[in-house]
Amino acid sequence: MLTDRLGKALAIWAVLVAACLVVPASAASKARIVRLSDVQGSVQIDRAAGNGFEKAFLNLPVIEGARLKTGADGRAEVEFEDGSALRIVPHSEIEFTRLALGDDGQKLNTVQLNAGVAYVNVHSKKGDQFTLQFGHESVTVAESAHFRVDLDPDQTTVAVFKGKVDGTGPAGQFEVAEKHSATFDFAKNDSFTLAKNYEQDPYDDWDRQQTEYHDRYATNKTYSMSSPYGYGVSDLNYYGNYLNVPGYGWGWQPYLAGAGWSPFQDGAWAWYPGFGYMWVSGYPWGWMPYMYGNWAFAPGFGWFWQPGYWNTGYPITRVVNPPVRTPVPTPPVRGHQLVIVGRGVAANPARPTTRLAINPGSAGFGVPRGSVRHLDRVAKEADKGTRPVVVSTQSSAPVRTAPMTSGTRWPSGSRTGSSMGGAREVGSPRMSAPPRVSSPPPASGRPH
């Protein structure tokens, strides 16, 4: 009996010591990752993993040193922790040269625009800083602002929709106020001209639609999650709802989940230097539920996500009370390749469609965000049957298919690769049966 008590005491002591060790390690980490939150058409990513450019897909983590590049029909959006967004249109390339935390926890972001057009919508908090570099110039935002930078071979234009931006370049410092613009002439030592207006761009409507989507679904009337993070919140509110599960408390569940649905049946494993393999969900809402909190299963309710554990992100999502013999994907043992699981990963179509088939049990897989009005009502109709429900989709912004300028070209040194690079697709993913309550994986190597 004494031995049993001593063993239990030692076990509890070990858990407490481990917890104390995890907190300082997590707090000391200044590594950050942000979210590739929208992918349309031809988009490639260099994950800074040594593989060069590969096919990009939704929810891929973006780390310091990563690059994004779009083709003739490509558009992409990157979401930052505070809900700030960076969007690029066809024939564009950006590089994340700095994603760091300051000594006081402030977010320090520096992005290099190498080609094309970038839209930036910043929601800065005190001490945060966002810098966009282009050509020989750079603009810095310390407060909230929404602006566009159009980088051409001969000149660059900065147009400010809201707020203001401060910048510097060979011709000196400058400030661009709200609803104003600045044009830099490369042939004249980057001299700039300020204007009290700005010219419209065909992609302004698309950028505005994405901004309105995030604003519309930024909050939920049913439940306040009290999360310190803003990325992915709008997708949670659009693609699912919160419910109070007896014995578990509040949780979130996607529409169209279905009785046999599992949160781990569609996605990929992606390897990142310094972090190892991270699970990338294929679902359009699949960011925050796989970064924080845990997935739980309750009879009569099915799988649902429990928010929480905001101070520590896990490489592998915690699982609570799974059904017996329920498999969850396990990361590859070795290698740096992409490993596709199940049906793969979701991507919005390159071209907008006027009709969309909503499949029962799809959990929103294949439904572009904001494309269906009242998705909750459509989900209820789809859940009643076994056949897809065909609905009309929202109108989309005009698409400019021609290159933005005849002289647009990729910067020297750009690398291109195959459509999937070193990806390996598996028909039957390697699985392992989890315990009834999974143990939290070590927090080392995972950023805030």
MIROZA-212806 format. One record per residue (C-alpha): residue number from 1; x, y, z. Coordinates in nm, 3 decimals. Layout:
<recs>
+-----+---------+---------+---------+
:  nr :      c1 :      c2 :      c3 :
+-----+---------+---------+---------+
: NUM :       X :       Y :       Z :
...
+-----+---------+---------+---------+
</recs>
This chain:
<recs>
+-----+---------+---------+---------+
:  nr :      c1 :      c2 :      c3 :
+-----+---------+---------+---------+
:   1 :   0.000 :   0.000 :   0.000 :
:   2 :   0.286 :   0.237 :   0.093 :
:   3 :   0.456 :   0.156 :  -0.237 :
:   4 :   0.139 :   0.238 :  -0.433 :
:   5 :   0.102 :   0.569 :  -0.253 :
:   6 :   0.466 :   0.654 :  -0.312 :
:   7 :   0.431 :   0.566 :  -0.680 :
:   8 :   0.125 :   0.787 :  -0.720 :
:   9 :   0.297 :   1.075 :  -0.541 :
:  10 :   0.601 :   1.046 :  -0.765 :
:  11 :   0.378 :   1.038 :  -1.075 :
:  12 :   0.193 :   1.353 :  -0.968 :
:  13 :   0.524 :   1.524 :  -0.889 :
:  14 :   0.659 :   1.434 :  -1.233 :
:  15 :   0.353 :   1.582 :  -1.403 :
:  16 :   0.385 :   1.906 :  -1.208 :
:  17 :   0.755 :   1.935 :  -1.286 :
:  18 :   0.689 :   1.872 :  -1.655 :
:  19 :   0.420 :   2.140 :  -1.655 :
:  20 :   0.658 :   2.388 :  -1.495 :
:  21 :   0.919 :   2.311 :  -1.756 :
:  22 :   0.675 :   2.352 :  -2.045 :
:  23 :   0.553 :   2.700 :  -1.949 :
:  24 :   0.892 :   2.876 :  -1.950 :
:  25 :   0.992 :   2.703 :  -2.272 :
:  26 :   0.670 :   2.812 :  -2.439 :
:  27 :   0.693 :   3.165 :  -2.302 :
:  28 :   1.053 :   3.201 :  -2.417 :
:  29 :   0.974 :   3.094 :  -2.771 :
:  30 :   0.956 :   3.385 :  -3.014 :
:  31 :   0.876 :   3.173 :  -3.317 :
:  32 :   0.544 :   3.242 :  -3.487 :
:  33 :   0.334 :   3.088 :  -3.756 :
:  34 :   0.046 :   3.244 :  -3.949 :
:  35 :  -0.223 :   3.091 :  -4.166 :
:  36 :  -0.264 :   3.051 :  -4.541 :
:  37 :  -0.635 :   3.121 :  -4.513 :
:  38 :  -0.754 :   3.131 :  -4.875 :
:  39 :  -0.623 :   2.970 :  -5.193 :
:  40 :  -0.782 :   3.017 :  -5.534 :
:  41 :  -0.640 :   2.903 :  -5.865 :
:  42 :  -0.269 :   2.852 :  -5.920 :
:  43 :  -0.079 :   2.926 :  -5.598 :
:  44 :   0.261 :   2.792 :  -5.493 :
:  45 :   0.443 :   2.806 :  -5.161 :
:  46 :   0.803 :   2.769 :  -5.056 :
:  47 :   0.771 :   2.644 :  -4.696 :
:  48 :   1.137 :   2.727 :  -4.622 :
:  49 :   1.186 :   2.352 :  -4.593 :
:  50 :   1.443 :   2.324 :  -4.873 :
:  51 :   1.203 :   2.188 :  -5.134 :
:  52 :   1.148 :   2.512 :  -5.329 :
:  53 :   0.804 :   2.604 :  -5.456 :
:  54 :   0.523 :   2.347 :  -5.427 :
:  55 :   0.148 :   2.349 :  -5.476 :
:  56 :  -0.012 :   2.551 :  -5.197 :
:  57 :  -0.333 :   2.453 :  -5.024 :
:  58 :  -0.563 :   2.588 :  -4.757 :
:  59 :  -0.449 :   2.606 :  -4.392 :
:  60 :  -0.080 :   2.552 :  -4.459 :
:  61 :   0.124 :   2.719 :  -4.185 :
:  62 :   0.339 :   3.010 :  -4.299 :
:  63 :   0.664 :   3.065 :  -4.112 :
:  64 :   0.950 :   3.313 :  -4.131 :
:  65 :   1.135 :   3.267 :  -4.460 :
:  66 :   0.834 :   3.122 :  -4.646 :
:  67 :   0.733 :   3.256 :  -4.989 :
:  68 :   0.406 :   3.262 :  -5.183 :
:  69 :   0.367 :   3.294 :  -5.559 :
:  70 :   0.053 :   3.313 :  -5.775 :
:  71 :   0.001 :   3.215 :  -6.139 :
:  72 :  -0.225 :   3.368 :  -6.403 :
:  73 :  -0.544 :   3.277 :  -6.214 :
:  74 :  -0.410 :   3.263 :  -5.859 :
:  75 :  -0.525 :   3.452 :  -5.551 :
:  76 :  -0.426 :   3.394 :  -5.191 :
:  77 :  -0.481 :   3.533 :  -4.843 :
:  78 :  -0.267 :   3.503 :  -4.530 :
:  79 :  -0.423 :   3.564 :  -4.189 :
:  80 :  -0.224 :   3.682 :  -3.889 :
:  81 :  -0.298 :   3.607 :  -3.524 :
:  82 :  -0.484 :   3.932 :  -3.464 :
:  83 :  -0.703 :   3.888 :  -3.771 :
:  84 :  -0.492 :   4.110 :  -3.997 :
:  85 :  -0.484 :   3.989 :  -4.357 :
:  86 :  -0.246 :   4.007 :  -4.652 :
:  87 :  -0.383 :   3.922 :  -4.999 :
:  88 :  -0.213 :   3.881 :  -5.333 :
:  89 :  -0.359 :   3.858 :  -5.685 :
:  90 :  -0.233 :   3.691 :  -6.008 :
:  91 :   0.135 :   3.724 :  -6.102 :
:  92 :   0.243 :   3.819 :  -5.750 :
:  93 :   0.511 :   3.699 :  -5.512 :
:  94 :   0.574 :   3.775 :  -5.145 :
:  95 :   0.829 :   3.663 :  -4.887 :
:  96 :   0.785 :   3.659 :  -4.509 :
:  97 :   1.123 :   3.786 :  -4.401 :
:  98 :   1.026 :   3.838 :  -4.037 :
:  99 :   0.761 :   3.681 :  -3.815 :
: 100 :   0.881 :   3.744 :  -3.463 :
: 101 :   0.776 :   3.837 :  -3.110 :
: 102 :   0.926 :   4.137 :  -2.934 :
: 103 :   1.047 :   4.127 :  -2.575 :
: 104 :   0.706 :   4.246 :  -2.455 :
: 105 :   0.512 :   4.004 :  -2.676 :
: 106 :   0.440 :   4.248 :  -2.958 :
: 107 :   0.402 :   4.105 :  -3.310 :
: 108 :   0.678 :   4.211 :  -3.550 :
: 109 :   0.599 :   4.138 :  -3.916 :
: 110 :   0.804 :   4.217 :  -4.226 :
: 111 :   0.689 :   4.107 :  -4.572 :
: 112 :   0.873 :   4.162 :  -4.899 :
: 113 :   0.663 :   4.217 :  -5.213 :
: 114 :   0.878 :   4.090 :  -5.502 :
: 115 :   0.620 :   4.120 :  -5.780 :
: 116 :   0.255 :   4.202 :  -5.845 :
: 117 :  -0.010 :   4.346 :  -5.614 :
: 118 :  -0.058 :   4.308 :  -5.239 :
: 119 :  -0.354 :   4.418 :  -5.026 :
: 120 :  -0.285 :   4.467 :  -4.657 :
: 121 :  -0.550 :   4.506 :  -4.387 :
: 122 :  -0.379 :   4.555 :  -4.050 :
: 123 :  -0.550 :   4.542 :  -3.707 :
: 124 :  -0.253 :   4.636 :  -3.494 :
: 125 :  -0.246 :   4.633 :  -3.116 :
: 126 :  -0.019 :   4.854 :  -2.909 :
: 127 :   0.343 :   4.778 :  -2.987 :
: 128 :   0.271 :   4.564 :  -3.295 :
: 129 :   0.441 :   4.655 :  -3.619 :
: 130 :   0.375 :   4.558 :  -3.981 :
: 131 :   0.627 :   4.648 :  -4.252 :
: 132 :   0.581 :   4.586 :  -4.625 :
: 133 :   0.894 :   4.622 :  -4.839 :
: 134 :   0.882 :   4.673 :  -5.216 :
: 135 :   1.156 :   4.781 :  -5.454 :
: 136 :   1.376 :   5.026 :  -5.263 :
: 137 :   1.087 :   5.145 :  -5.044 :
: 138 :   0.910 :   5.019 :  -4.735 :
: 139 :   0.593 :   5.123 :  -4.552 :
: 140 :   0.529 :   5.063 :  -4.184 :
: 141 :   0.196 :   5.043 :  -4.003 :
: 142 :   0.186 :   5.085 :  -3.627 :
: 143 :  -0.192 :   5.132 :  -3.613 :
: 144 :  -0.481 :   4.988 :  -3.808 :
: 145 :  -0.475 :   5.055 :  -4.183 :
: 146 :  -0.598 :   4.909 :  -4.511 :
: 147 :  -0.392 :   4.970 :  -4.824 :
: 148 :  -0.277 :   4.834 :  -5.161 :
: 149 :   0.071 :   4.822 :  -5.317 :
: 150 :   0.100 :   4.772 :  -5.694 :
: 151 :   0.459 :   4.690 :  -5.794 :
: 152 :   0.531 :   4.739 :  -6.165 :
: 153 :   0.870 :   4.722 :  -6.341 :
: 154 :   0.879 :   5.100 :  -6.390 :
: 155 :   0.686 :   5.235 :  -6.093 :
: 156 :   0.501 :   5.148 :  -5.776 :
: 157 :   0.176 :   5.287 :  -5.640 :
: 158 :   0.063 :   5.282 :  -5.278 :
: 159 :  -0.310 :   5.345 :  -5.231 :
: 160 :  -0.452 :   5.383 :  -4.878 :
: 161 :  -0.818 :   5.292 :  -4.824 :
: 162 :  -0.830 :   5.344 :  -4.445 :
: 163 :  -0.587 :   5.481 :  -4.190 :
: 164 :  -0.242 :   5.597 :  -4.297 :
: 165 :   0.100 :   5.449 :  -4.369 :
: 166 :   0.448 :   5.588 :  -4.312 :
: 167 :   0.733 :   5.496 :  -4.541 :
: 168 :   1.088 :   5.556 :  -4.643 :
: 169 :   1.292 :   5.520 :  -4.962 :
: 170 :   1.579 :   5.672 :  -5.163 :
: 171 :   1.382 :   5.997 :  -5.201 :
: 172 :   1.328 :   6.027 :  -4.825 :
: 173 :   1.045 :   5.970 :  -4.582 :
: 174 :   0.680 :   5.996 :  -4.681 :
: 175 :   0.330 :   5.961 :  -4.541 :
: 176 :   0.023 :   5.849 :  -4.734 :
: 177 :  -0.305 :   5.953 :  -4.576 :
: 178 :  -0.647 :   5.787 :  -4.601 :
: 179 :  -0.796 :   5.791 :  -4.953 :
: 180 :  -0.465 :   5.920 :  -5.088 :
: 181 :  -0.193 :   5.754 :  -5.297 :
: 182 :   0.178 :   5.781 :  -5.371 :
: 183 :   0.349 :   5.683 :  -5.698 :
: 184 :   0.723 :   5.610 :  -5.713 :
: 185 :   0.913 :   5.652 :  -6.042 :
: 186 :   1.204 :   5.408 :  -6.062 :
: 187 :   1.358 :   5.593 :  -6.358 :
: 188 :   1.388 :   5.911 :  -6.148 :
: 189 :   1.568 :   5.777 :  -5.844 :
: 190 :   1.241 :   5.658 :  -5.693 :
: 191 :   1.104 :   6.011 :  -5.663 :
: 192 :   0.741 :   6.006 :  -5.556 :
: 193 :   0.425 :   6.201 :  -5.626 :
: 194 :   0.143 :   6.226 :  -5.373 :
: 195 :  -0.220 :   6.241 :  -5.489 :
: 196 :  -0.543 :   6.315 :  -5.301 :
: 197 :  -0.712 :   6.013 :  -5.457 :
: 198 :  -0.628 :   5.672 :  -5.602 :
: 199 :  -0.720 :   5.478 :  -5.914 :
: 200 :  -0.948 :   5.179 :  -5.881 :
: 201 :  -0.807 :   4.833 :  -5.951 :
: 202 :  -1.017 :   4.539 :  -6.080 :
: 203 :  -0.924 :   4.340 :  -5.769 :
: 204 :  -1.036 :   4.608 :  -5.524 :
: 205 :  -1.382 :   4.449 :  -5.526 :
: 206 :  -1.241 :   4.107 :  -5.442 :
: 207 :  -1.034 :   4.250 :  -5.156 :
: 208 :  -1.340 :   4.436 :  -5.030 :
: 209 :  -1.550 :   4.118 :  -5.040 :
: 210 :  -1.293 :   3.930 :  -4.831 :
: 211 :  -1.275 :   4.215 :  -4.580 :
: 212 :  -1.654 :   4.228 :  -4.550 :
: 213 :  -1.666 :   3.850 :  -4.501 :
: 214 :  -1.427 :   3.868 :  -4.205 :
: 215 :  -1.608 :   4.167 :  -4.056 :
: 216 :  -1.950 :   4.001 :  -4.092 :
: 217 :  -1.848 :   3.677 :  -3.918 :
: 218 :  -1.596 :   3.814 :  -3.669 :
: 219 :  -1.834 :   3.764 :  -3.376 :
: 220 :  -2.086 :   3.500 :  -3.274 :
: 221 :  -2.415 :   3.583 :  -3.099 :
: 222 :  -2.445 :   3.242 :  -2.936 :
: 223 :  -2.111 :   3.209 :  -2.762 :
: 224 :  -1.809 :   3.429 :  -2.693 :
: 225 :  -1.494 :   3.220 :  -2.726 :
: 226 :  -1.270 :   3.472 :  -2.544 :
: 227 :  -0.975 :   3.371 :  -2.759 :
: 228 :  -0.663 :   3.590 :  -2.771 :
: 229 :  -0.639 :   3.504 :  -3.140 :
: 230 :  -0.842 :   3.631 :  -3.432 :
: 231 :  -0.725 :   3.416 :  -3.722 :
: 232 :  -0.980 :   3.159 :  -3.830 :
: 233 :  -1.261 :   3.297 :  -3.613 :
: 234 :  -1.473 :   3.419 :  -3.904 :
: 235 :  -1.452 :   3.075 :  -4.068 :
: 236 :  -1.569 :   2.906 :  -3.748 :
: 237 :  -1.872 :   3.135 :  -3.733 :
: 238 :  -1.956 :   3.081 :  -4.100 :
: 239 :  -1.906 :   2.705 :  -4.125 :
: 240 :  -2.045 :   2.589 :  -3.790 :
: 241 :  -2.208 :   2.676 :  -3.461 :
: 242 :  -2.153 :   2.648 :  -3.087 :
: 243 :  -2.349 :   2.413 :  -2.865 :
: 244 :  -2.360 :   2.332 :  -2.496 :
: 245 :  -2.290 :   1.960 :  -2.454 :
: 246 :  -2.403 :   1.812 :  -2.119 :
: 247 :  -2.101 :   1.704 :  -1.918 :
: 248 :  -1.857 :   1.882 :  -2.151 :
: 249 :  -1.964 :   2.244 :  -2.164 :
: 250 :  -1.949 :   2.465 :  -2.470 :
: 251 :  -1.803 :   2.336 :  -2.794 :
: 252 :  -1.805 :   2.405 :  -3.166 :
: 253 :  -1.924 :   2.173 :  -3.442 :
: 254 :  -1.915 :   2.219 :  -3.820 :
: 255 :  -2.232 :   2.212 :  -4.025 :
: 256 :  -2.280 :   1.899 :  -4.240 :
: 257 :  -2.072 :   1.686 :  -4.004 :
: 258 :  -2.288 :   1.373 :  -4.025 :
: 259 :  -2.290 :   1.070 :  -3.797 :
: 260 :  -1.982 :   0.902 :  -3.943 :
: 261 :  -1.770 :   1.214 :  -3.981 :
: 262 :  -1.426 :   1.241 :  -3.822 :
: 263 :  -1.224 :   1.563 :  -3.784 :
: 264 :  -0.909 :   1.383 :  -3.900 :
: 265 :  -1.023 :   1.216 :  -4.221 :
: 266 :  -0.907 :   1.488 :  -4.461 :
: 267 :  -0.581 :   1.676 :  -4.455 :
: 268 :  -0.205 :   1.641 :  -4.482 :
: 269 :   0.115 :   1.626 :  -4.282 :
: 270 :   0.356 :   1.908 :  -4.367 :
: 271 :   0.712 :   1.930 :  -4.236 :
: 272 :   0.861 :   2.262 :  -4.126 :
: 273 :   1.218 :   2.334 :  -4.011 :
: 274 :   1.227 :   2.391 :  -3.637 :
: 275 :   0.876 :   2.253 :  -3.588 :
: 276 :   0.875 :   1.910 :  -3.749 :
: 277 :   0.553 :   1.766 :  -3.893 :
: 278 :   0.232 :   1.962 :  -3.838 :
: 279 :  -0.119 :   1.848 :  -3.921 :
: 280 :  -0.289 :   2.058 :  -4.192 :
: 281 :  -0.666 :   2.019 :  -4.201 :
: 282 :  -0.838 :   2.005 :  -4.538 :
: 283 :  -1.151 :   2.179 :  -4.413 :
: 284 :  -1.200 :   2.551 :  -4.486 :
: 285 :  -1.255 :   2.617 :  -4.114 :
: 286 :  -0.971 :   2.388 :  -4.010 :
: 287 :  -0.719 :   2.616 :  -3.846 :
: 288 :  -0.787 :   2.704 :  -3.483 :
: 289 :  -0.951 :   2.367 :  -3.394 :
: 290 :  -0.622 :   2.197 :  -3.481 :
: 291 :  -0.397 :   2.450 :  -3.308 :
: 292 :  -0.560 :   2.487 :  -2.968 :
: 293 :  -0.807 :   2.311 :  -2.740 :
: 294 :  -0.912 :   1.953 :  -2.814 :
: 295 :  -1.157 :   1.742 :  -3.009 :
: 296 :  -1.404 :   1.544 :  -2.801 :
: 297 :  -1.669 :   1.286 :  -2.883 :
: 298 :  -2.003 :   1.269 :  -2.702 :
: 299 :  -2.271 :   1.006 :  -2.777 :
: 300 :  -2.570 :   1.169 :  -2.942 :
: 301 :  -2.363 :   1.475 :  -3.041 :
: 302 :  -2.067 :   1.331 :  -3.229 :
: 303 :  -1.733 :   1.507 :  -3.262 :
: 304 :  -1.700 :   1.868 :  -3.147 :
: 305 :  -1.413 :   2.105 :  -3.072 :
: 306 :  -1.356 :   2.241 :  -2.722 :
: 307 :  -1.176 :   2.579 :  -2.730 :
: 308 :  -0.895 :   2.646 :  -2.486 :
: 309 :  -0.526 :   2.583 :  -2.410 :
: 310 :  -0.448 :   2.919 :  -2.570 :
: 311 :  -0.102 :   2.951 :  -2.419 :
: 312 :   0.031 :   2.629 :  -2.570 :
: 313 :  -0.020 :   2.504 :  -2.923 :
: 314 :   0.028 :   2.134 :  -2.991 :
: 315 :   0.179 :   1.972 :  -3.302 :
: 316 :  -0.084 :   1.698 :  -3.270 :
: 317 :  -0.435 :   1.789 :  -3.160 :
: 318 :  -0.553 :   1.650 :  -2.826 :
: 319 :  -0.837 :   1.396 :  -2.848 :
: 320 :  -1.083 :   1.333 :  -2.564 :
: 321 :  -1.310 :   1.030 :  -2.525 :
: 322 :  -1.289 :   0.898 :  -2.883 :
: 323 :  -1.503 :   0.597 :  -2.978 :
: 324 :  -1.327 :   0.264 :  -2.940 :
: 325 :  -1.090 :   0.186 :  -3.230 :
: 326 :  -1.130 :   0.534 :  -3.375 :
: 327 :  -0.815 :   0.604 :  -3.577 :
: 328 :  -0.639 :   0.940 :  -3.594 :
: 329 :  -0.348 :   1.019 :  -3.826 :
: 330 :   0.002 :   0.993 :  -3.687 :
: 331 :   0.292 :   1.197 :  -3.828 :
: 332 :   0.547 :   1.029 :  -4.055 :
: 333 :   0.851 :   0.892 :  -3.876 :
: 334 :   1.102 :   1.044 :  -4.114 :
: 335 :   1.134 :   1.257 :  -4.426 :
: 336 :   1.038 :   1.614 :  -4.512 :
: 337 :   0.771 :   1.546 :  -4.773 :
: 338 :   0.403 :   1.637 :  -4.776 :
: 339 :   0.184 :   1.340 :  -4.688 :
: 340 :  -0.178 :   1.363 :  -4.803 :
: 341 :  -0.444 :   1.188 :  -4.593 :
: 342 :  -0.792 :   1.083 :  -4.707 :
: 343 :  -0.944 :   1.287 :  -4.988 :
: 344 :  -0.661 :   1.534 :  -4.963 :
: 345 :  -0.690 :   1.903 :  -4.899 :
: 346 :  -0.962 :   2.149 :  -4.993 :
: 347 :  -0.904 :   2.440 :  -5.228 :
: 348 :  -1.147 :   2.697 :  -5.357 :
: 349 :  -1.214 :   2.674 :  -5.732 :
: 350 :  -1.005 :   2.884 :  -5.967 :
: 351 :  -1.318 :   3.025 :  -6.126 :
: 352 :  -1.638 :   3.127 :  -5.945 :
: 353 :  -1.937 :   2.907 :  -6.011 :
: 354 :  -2.304 :   3.000 :  -6.009 :
: 355 :  -2.420 :   2.664 :  -5.871 :
: 356 :  -2.273 :   2.451 :  -5.595 :
: 357 :  -2.355 :   2.101 :  -5.470 :
: 358 :  -2.354 :   2.075 :  -5.089 :
: 359 :  -2.283 :   1.717 :  -4.984 :
: 360 :  -2.424 :   1.568 :  -4.661 :
: 361 :  -2.145 :   1.465 :  -4.427 :
: 362 :  -1.891 :   1.691 :  -4.600 :
: 363 :  -1.838 :   1.924 :  -4.299 :
: 364 :  -1.802 :   2.214 :  -4.542 :
: 365 :  -1.535 :   2.042 :  -4.751 :
: 366 :  -1.533 :   2.204 :  -5.097 :
: 367 :  -1.759 :   2.497 :  -5.003 :
: 368 :  -1.574 :   2.826 :  -5.067 :
: 369 :  -1.618 :   3.065 :  -4.778 :
: 370 :  -1.901 :   3.312 :  -4.809 :
: 371 :  -2.023 :   3.148 :  -5.132 :
: 372 :  -2.356 :   3.033 :  -4.986 :
: 373 :  -2.600 :   3.252 :  -4.801 :
: 374 :  -2.736 :   3.102 :  -4.480 :
: 375 :  -2.517 :   2.793 :  -4.488 :
: 376 :  -2.681 :   2.679 :  -4.165 :
: 377 :  -3.020 :   2.648 :  -4.338 :
: 378 :  -2.869 :   2.465 :  -4.635 :
: 379 :  -2.694 :   2.227 :  -4.395 :
: 380 :  -3.021 :   2.139 :  -4.222 :
: 381 :  -3.178 :   2.059 :  -4.558 :
: 382 :  -2.879 :   1.850 :  -4.666 :
: 383 :  -2.871 :   1.657 :  -4.339 :
: 384 :  -3.225 :   1.533 :  -4.404 :
: 385 :  -3.123 :   1.331 :  -4.709 :
: 386 :  -2.837 :   1.148 :  -4.877 :
: 387 :  -2.810 :   1.344 :  -5.201 :
: 388 :  -2.629 :   1.677 :  -5.251 :
: 389 :  -2.832 :   1.996 :  -5.227 :
: 390 :  -2.765 :   2.228 :  -5.522 :
: 391 :  -2.768 :   2.599 :  -5.436 :
: 392 :  -2.685 :   2.929 :  -5.606 :
: 393 :  -2.358 :   3.090 :  -5.503 :
: 394 :  -2.268 :   3.450 :  -5.431 :
: 395 :  -2.134 :   3.667 :  -5.709 :
: 396 :  -1.758 :   3.710 :  -5.719 :
: 397 :  -1.525 :   3.997 :  -5.800 :
: 398 :  -1.419 :   4.040 :  -6.163 :
: 399 :  -1.115 :   3.839 :  -6.262 :
: 400 :  -0.837 :   4.001 :  -6.459 :
: 401 :  -0.675 :   3.713 :  -6.648 :
: 402 :  -0.417 :   3.912 :  -6.846 :
: 403 :  -0.083 :   3.995 :  -6.682 :
: 404 :  -0.096 :   4.322 :  -6.492 :
: 405 :   0.181 :   4.473 :  -6.701 :
: 406 :   0.355 :   4.354 :  -7.010 :
: 407 :   0.684 :   4.375 :  -6.826 :
: 408 :   0.582 :   4.176 :  -6.519 :
: 409 :   0.831 :   3.900 :  -6.455 :
: 410 :   0.945 :   3.680 :  -6.170 :
: 411 :   1.237 :   3.816 :  -5.971 :
: 412 :   1.576 :   3.669 :  -6.045 :
: 413 :   1.650 :   3.358 :  -5.845 :
: 414 :   1.287 :   3.245 :  -5.824 :
: 415 :   1.247 :   2.872 :  -5.816 :
: 416 :   0.966 :   2.670 :  -5.957 :
: 417 :   0.880 :   2.310 :  -5.893 :
: 418 :   0.628 :   2.041 :  -5.978 :
: 419 :   0.266 :   2.088 :  -5.887 :
: 420 :   0.304 :   1.894 :  -5.563 :
: 421 :   0.681 :   1.882 :  -5.528 :
: 422 :   0.779 :   1.604 :  -5.291 :
: 423 :   0.426 :   1.520 :  -5.187 :
: 424 :   0.328 :   1.162 :  -5.126 :
: 425 :  -0.039 :   1.066 :  -5.152 :
: 426 :  -0.163 :   0.770 :  -4.954 :
: 427 :  -0.488 :   0.590 :  -5.021 :
: 428 :  -0.503 :   0.434 :  -4.675 :
: 429 :  -0.338 :   0.670 :  -4.428 :
: 430 :  -0.127 :   0.525 :  -4.154 :
: 431 :  -0.334 :   0.547 :  -3.838 :
: 432 :  -0.303 :   0.457 :  -3.475 :
: 433 :  -0.578 :   0.408 :  -3.217 :
: 434 :  -0.553 :   0.683 :  -2.953 :
: 435 :  -0.607 :   0.632 :  -2.582 :
: 436 :  -0.935 :   0.737 :  -2.429 :
: 437 :  -0.775 :   1.070 :  -2.342 :
: 438 :  -0.468 :   1.160 :  -2.538 :
: 439 :  -0.167 :   1.304 :  -2.361 :
: 440 :  -0.061 :   1.651 :  -2.469 :
: 441 :   0.247 :   1.627 :  -2.692 :
: 442 :   0.549 :   1.827 :  -2.584 :
: 443 :   0.515 :   2.198 :  -2.655 :
: 444 :   0.875 :   2.246 :  -2.765 :
: 445 :   0.911 :   2.340 :  -3.129 :
: 446 :   0.560 :   2.482 :  -3.152 :
: 447 :   0.519 :   2.861 :  -3.159 :
: 448 :   0.257 :   3.068 :  -2.981 :
+-----+---------+---------+---------+
</recs>
